[in-house]
Amino acid sequence: MAAVDVVVGNLVTLWRIPAVRQKFPWMFLLISVVGSILKEFQVIPQTYFSSSRNVLNVYFVKVSWGWTLLLLTPFLLLSNTAFSRNVLFLVRRLLSLAVATAVWYVCTETFFYIEDVTGSCFKADSMDNVSLEYTSKAACRRAGLHWHGYDISGHSFILTYSALFIVEETVPMASLRTESLSVLPRMVLNFLYVALNLIVIIWLWMFICTAVYFHDLSHKVLGTVTGLLAWYLTYRLWYLHPLSPGLPPQRHMKEKKQNT
């Protein structure tokens, strides 16, 4: 338990550094551009992670939103309950999960639609021999053929957006007095916080791998910018207003309530 507390304390200290929080979002755009340039010049040698069948891609990235919700939902409930047990407050905070899921769904479906309407089906992996019989990616793939369209990087989008979403929603740990919690909730909260930070590390590593091994420059940059824009429009604009799920609570909010 003591070791976990030390890890939590170190992570909280890291995220309290203003430069880390301010520069973290824009690091994704920098990695996307630099990684794409390295990919074009084939500077980075092929490794285990240059295959889409690597274990992190198959069991984590391909179900990344599921991992994000699985860990963040109980964390959000526990951490926000420590600030207020008001039902409306908790429901409002849970709406951030619904909003983020809606953003994820709309963006990914839009990417699929764009790839469908801009693509064609080919009989080989080359750009010769177009097959006019199949007009959608799904039908083309079912026939064992190859679909080529404008493929905005869903990996670049979801890894950027999911990492930023987690970082925003774990802010309460920086001001939450976990010693006031009973042993079990405190243990669970600390475990979830460490697990969420590990997930962010995995997302960042796989984002780097995506940048240097997969997709074209414009596909990755557009996916990354979409993730950044979704984060900015919610946490930097909409969530500042009353008619929104609101920003995650911090200690000064609770103390203000206690003094009124």
C-alpha positions as CSV (number, residue, x, y, z in Angstrom):
1,M,0.0,0.0,0.0
2,A,2.8,2.4,0.9
3,A,4.6,1.7,-2.4
4,V,1.4,2.5,-4.3
5,D,1.0,5.7,-2.3
6,V,4.5,6.7,-3.3
7,V,3.8,6.1,-7.0
8,V,0.6,8.0,-6.8
9,G,2.3,10.9,-5.1
10,N,5.0,11.0,-7.8
11,L,2.5,11.0,-10.6
12,V,0.4,13.7,-8.9
13,T,3.6,15.8,-8.6
14,L,4.4,15.3,-12.3
15,W,1.0,16.4,-13.5
16,R,1.1,19.4,-11.2
17,I,4.0,20.9,-13.1
18,P,2.4,23.6,-15.3
19,A,4.8,23.0,-18.3
20,V,3.9,19.3,-18.4
21,R,0.1,20.0,-18.5
22,Q,0.4,22.9,-21.0
23,K,2.7,21.2,-23.5
24,F,1.4,17.6,-23.3
25,P,-1.5,18.2,-25.8
26,W,0.7,19.8,-28.4
27,M,3.3,17.1,-28.1
28,F,1.0,14.8,-30.1
29,L,1.0,17.2,-33.1
30,L,4.8,17.4,-32.9
31,I,5.2,13.6,-32.8
32,S,2.8,13.2,-35.6
33,V,4.7,15.6,-37.9
34,V,8.2,14.5,-37.0
35,G,7.3,10.8,-37.0
36,S,5.7,11.1,-40.4
37,I,8.9,12.8,-41.8
38,L,11.0,9.9,-40.3
39,K,8.7,7.4,-41.9
40,E,9.0,9.1,-45.3
41,F,12.8,8.9,-45.1
42,Q,12.6,5.4,-43.6
43,V,15.0,6.4,-40.8
44,I,13.4,4.1,-38.2
45,P,14.1,0.4,-38.7
46,Q,11.3,-2.2,-38.7
47,T,10.6,-3.6,-35.2
48,Y,8.0,-5.7,-33.4
49,F,5.8,-2.6,-33.2
50,S,5.9,-2.0,-37.0
51,S,3.4,-4.9,-37.3
52,S,-0.2,-4.2,-36.6
53,R,-0.4,-7.6,-35.0
54,N,1.7,-6.5,-32.0
55,V,0.0,-7.3,-28.6
56,L,-0.5,-3.7,-27.6
57,N,-2.3,-2.9,-30.8
58,V,-4.5,-6.0,-30.8
59,Y,-5.5,-6.1,-27.2
60,F,-5.3,-2.4,-26.2
61,V,-5.4,0.1,-29.1
62,K,-8.1,-1.7,-31.1
63,V,-10.4,-1.6,-28.0
64,S,-8.9,1.6,-26.6
65,W,-12.1,3.3,-25.9
66,G,-13.3,0.3,-23.9
67,W,-10.1,0.4,-21.8
68,T,-10.6,4.1,-21.2
69,L,-14.2,3.7,-20.0
70,L,-13.5,0.6,-18.0
71,L,-10.9,2.4,-15.9
72,L,-12.2,5.9,-15.9
73,T,-15.8,5.3,-15.0
74,P,-15.2,3.9,-11.5
75,F,-12.4,6.4,-11.0
76,L,-14.7,9.3,-11.9
77,L,-17.4,8.0,-9.5
78,L,-15.0,7.5,-6.6
79,S,-13.0,10.7,-7.0
80,N,-16.1,12.9,-7.5
81,T,-18.0,11.3,-4.6
82,A,-15.1,12.4,-2.4
83,F,-15.9,16.0,-3.3
84,S,-19.7,15.8,-3.2
85,R,-22.4,13.2,-2.8
86,N,-25.0,15.3,-4.4
87,V,-26.7,13.1,-7.0
88,L,-27.1,15.9,-9.6
89,F,-23.4,16.8,-9.3
90,L,-22.4,13.1,-9.9
91,V,-24.8,12.8,-12.8
92,R,-23.5,16.0,-14.3
93,R,-19.9,14.7,-14.0
94,L,-20.8,11.3,-15.5
95,L,-22.2,13.2,-18.5
96,S,-18.5,13.9,-19.5
97,L,-18.2,10.2,-20.2
98,A,-21.3,10.3,-22.4
99,V,-20.1,13.4,-24.2
100,A,-16.7,11.9,-24.8
101,T,-18.2,8.6,-26.1
102,A,-20.5,10.6,-28.5
103,V,-17.4,12.5,-29.8
104,W,-15.5,9.2,-30.3
105,Y,-18.5,7.6,-32.1
106,V,-19.2,10.6,-34.4
107,C,-15.6,11.2,-35.3
108,T,-14.8,7.5,-36.1
109,E,-18.0,7.0,-38.1
110,T,-17.2,10.2,-40.0
111,F,-13.7,8.8,-40.8
112,F,-15.2,5.6,-42.1
113,Y,-17.7,7.5,-44.2
114,I,-15.0,9.7,-45.8
115,E,-12.9,6.6,-46.6
116,D,-16.0,5.0,-48.2
117,V,-17.0,8.0,-50.4
118,T,-13.4,8.8,-51.5
119,G,-12.4,5.2,-52.2
120,S,-12.4,2.5,-54.9
121,C,-12.1,-1.3,-54.8
122,F,-9.0,-2.8,-56.4
123,K,-8.3,-6.4,-57.4
124,A,-4.7,-6.2,-56.2
125,D,-2.8,-4.1,-53.7
126,S,-1.6,-1.9,-56.6
127,M,-3.6,1.0,-58.1
128,D,-4.3,-0.8,-61.3
129,N,-7.3,-3.1,-61.9
130,V,-10.2,-1.2,-60.3
131,S,-13.3,-3.3,-59.5
132,L,-16.5,-1.3,-60.1
133,E,-18.6,-4.1,-58.7
134,Y,-18.0,-3.1,-55.1
135,T,-18.8,0.4,-54.0
136,S,-18.1,0.2,-50.2
137,K,-15.1,-0.8,-48.2
138,A,-17.0,-3.5,-46.3
139,A,-18.2,-5.2,-49.4
140,C,-14.8,-4.9,-51.0
141,R,-13.0,-6.4,-48.0
142,R,-15.6,-9.3,-47.8
143,A,-14.7,-10.1,-51.4
144,G,-11.0,-10.4,-50.4
145,L,-10.1,-7.3,-52.4
146,H,-8.4,-4.0,-51.4
147,W,-10.1,-0.7,-50.7
148,H,-8.2,2.5,-51.2
149,G,-9.7,5.8,-50.0
150,Y,-8.7,8.8,-47.9
151,D,-8.0,7.0,-44.6
152,I,-7.9,9.5,-41.8
153,S,-5.9,7.9,-39.0
154,G,-8.4,6.7,-36.4
155,H,-5.4,5.6,-34.2
156,S,-4.0,9.1,-34.2
157,F,-7.4,10.5,-33.3
158,I,-8.4,8.1,-30.5
159,L,-5.0,7.9,-28.9
160,T,-4.7,11.7,-28.8
161,Y,-8.3,12.2,-27.6
162,S,-8.3,9.3,-25.1
163,A,-5.0,10.4,-23.5
164,L,-6.2,14.0,-23.1
165,F,-9.6,12.9,-21.8
166,I,-7.9,10.8,-19.1
167,V,-5.5,13.5,-18.1
168,E,-8.3,16.0,-17.7
169,E,-10.6,13.7,-15.7
170,T,-7.8,12.6,-13.3
171,V,-7.1,16.2,-12.2
172,P,-9.0,15.7,-8.9
173,M,-6.2,13.5,-7.6
174,A,-4.0,16.6,-7.3
175,S,-6.2,18.1,-4.6
176,L,-8.1,15.0,-3.2
177,R,-7.3,14.1,0.4
178,T,-7.3,10.4,0.0
179,E,-6.4,9.9,3.7
180,S,-9.9,10.9,4.5
181,L,-11.2,7.9,2.6
182,S,-11.7,4.4,4.2
183,V,-9.0,1.8,3.3
184,L,-10.8,0.0,0.5
185,P,-12.0,3.0,-1.5
186,R,-8.6,4.6,-1.1
187,M,-6.8,1.4,-2.4
188,V,-9.2,1.2,-5.4
189,L,-8.8,4.9,-6.2
190,N,-5.0,4.7,-6.1
191,F,-5.0,1.5,-8.2
192,L,-7.3,3.1,-10.8
193,Y,-5.1,6.3,-10.9
194,V,-1.9,4.3,-11.5
195,A,-3.7,2.1,-14.1
196,L,-5.0,5.2,-15.9
197,N,-1.5,6.7,-16.0
198,L,-0.1,3.4,-17.4
199,I,-2.8,3.5,-20.1
200,V,-1.8,7.1,-21.0
201,I,1.8,5.8,-21.4
202,I,0.7,3.0,-23.6
203,W,-1.4,5.4,-25.7
204,L,1.6,7.7,-26.1
205,W,3.9,4.9,-27.1
206,M,1.5,3.5,-29.6
207,F,0.9,7.0,-31.0
208,I,4.6,7.2,-31.6
209,C,4.6,3.9,-33.3
210,T,1.6,5.0,-35.5
211,A,3.5,8.1,-36.4
212,V,6.7,6.4,-37.5
213,Y,5.2,3.2,-39.1
214,F,1.7,3.7,-40.4
215,H,-0.5,6.0,-42.6
216,D,0.5,9.1,-44.6
217,L,1.4,12.5,-43.2
218,S,-2.0,14.2,-43.9
219,H,-3.9,11.2,-42.6
220,K,-2.1,11.3,-39.2
221,V,-2.1,15.0,-38.8
222,L,-5.8,15.3,-39.6
223,G,-6.6,12.5,-37.1
224,T,-4.4,14.2,-34.4
225,V,-5.9,17.6,-35.0
226,T,-9.4,16.2,-34.7
227,G,-8.5,14.7,-31.3
228,L,-7.0,18.0,-30.2
229,L,-9.9,20.0,-31.4
230,A,-12.4,17.7,-29.7
231,W,-10.5,18.1,-26.4
232,Y,-10.2,21.9,-26.8
233,L,-13.8,22.5,-27.7
234,T,-15.0,20.6,-24.6
235,Y,-12.5,21.2,-21.8
236,R,-11.2,24.6,-22.8
237,L,-14.5,26.1,-24.1
238,W,-17.8,24.3,-23.5
239,Y,-17.1,22.9,-20.0
240,L,-16.4,26.4,-18.7
241,H,-20.1,27.2,-19.0
242,P,-23.0,26.3,-16.7
243,L,-24.9,24.3,-19.3
244,S,-22.3,21.5,-19.6
245,P,-20.9,18.6,-17.6
246,G,-18.4,21.1,-16.1
247,L,-14.8,20.7,-15.3
248,P,-13.6,18.0,-12.9
249,P,-13.7,19.4,-9.3
250,Q,-10.7,20.5,-7.2
251,R,-10.2,21.0,-3.5
252,H,-10.9,24.8,-3.5
253,M,-14.5,24.0,-4.8
254,K,-15.3,21.8,-1.8
255,E,-13.7,24.2,0.7
256,K,-15.7,27.0,-0.7
257,K,-18.9,25.0,-0.2
258,Q,-18.0,24.2,3.4
259,N,-17.4,27.9,4.2
260,T,-20.8,29.0,2.8
